[in-house]
């Protein structure tokens, strides 16, 4: 028996491939440049959302986060995700999606989109308890 076998019968964790632009973001390339060069990068959109939110541009932050979230859902589906199951924070390429999901929840709350906030916070915690704790305890 493998020690990595899922004994609970749920789906296996989804591990996204390394996303385009992650190295550029880490090297300090502005997120706007990374998003333009790699529009499928959830991380670039999440960073843009963070920047807009910090500057008080909550509607813009919401739009960036929603883009990153949808790009992440596309990547998850391509990786075999079936709409539920763990998306571990510990796997660094997953962090762009998880950050975009958190950013969407945060911006939704800021603009009074209560249902969206609740849906996103539940989705984040269901996907990765660690991400929820690291990103803001949602």
N, C-alpha and C positions, 0 to 999 in steps of 0.2 A: 504494500500500500504506500502511495506517495504521501509525504507529509504536506504537500500542497493541495491535496484533494479537498474539494469543497464538500464538507460533510452535511451541510444544511440544505443542499439541493438547489440553491439559488444559482443565478448566472455567474460565470467566472468574471473576475475584474476585467475591465476594458483598459487596455494600454494603447494609447494613441502613438503613432509614429512621431518622430521629432518634427515639429512644425516649422515651415519656412519662416525665417525671420527671427527665430528665438535667439540665435547667436548674435544677430545684429542688435537686437534690443539689449542683450547682455553687454555688448560692446559700447553701448551708449548712443547708437544711431537713433535719431528722433523717431518716435512712434509713427508720426504722420508719414515719414519717408518709408518706414517699414510697411505700413498698411497700403501705401500706394504701390510698392514693389511686390508685396505679398498679401493681396486682399483676402486670402483664406486664413490668415494668421489670427486666431482668436486672441492670442497674447497682445498683438499690436492694438487691436480694438479695445481690449481691456485696459491697456495703458492709456490710450486716448480717453477712455471713459474716466479713469482715475484723474487725469489731468483736468478734464472739463469739470468734474465734480469738485475738485479742490479749488478751482477758480470760481465756483458758484454757478456754473452753467449746467444746471441739473437736467434740462430737457436735452441738451446736447450730450450729456453724459449718458442719459437713457438711450438715446439713439445709437451711440457708439457701442454701448453694452449689448444692446439687442442685436446689432450686427455681429459682434464677437460670439454671442450666444448661438446664433443661428449657424455661423461658420463652424462652431464647435459641434453642434448637433450633426451637421453634415459629416464631419470627420469621424464622430463616434459611430454613426451608421455605417460608414465605409469600413470601420474597424470591426464590425460585427455586432455592435451594441443593438439590442432589441427593444429599447425604450425603458429599461430599468436595469439595475445592478450597479455594483461598485465601479467608481471611476477614481482610483486612488490618487490622492495628492502626492504620495510618495514617489509616483512615477512622474518625473518632471515634465515631460511633454503634455501631460494632462492638465497642467496648471493654467495654461492659457484659457481653456474652456471653463475651468472652475473659477478662475478670477473674473471672467466675463459674466458668469452666472451670479456670482456675488455682487458684481458691479450693477447688474440689472436689478437685483433685489434692492440694493441700496438706493439706486435712482428711482425705482418704482415707489419706494416708501417716501422719498423726498417730494415726489409730485402727487402723492395721495392716491396712488394706485394700489390700494390695500390687497385686493385679490392677487394681483401679480406679485407683490411683495411676499405674501404668504406662500404662494405656489413656488416661487423661486427659492425661498429659504428652506422649505421642505425638500425640494429637489436637491439643493446643495447638501443638506445634512444627510439625505438618503444616499447621495452619491459618494460623499466622503466626510465623515465626522471630523477628520483631521483638518480638511480644508475649511469647514465651517468654523472650527475653533481658531485656526491660524488667521483666517481672513477677518474675523470680527465677532466670533461667538454667536452667529445667527442660529 
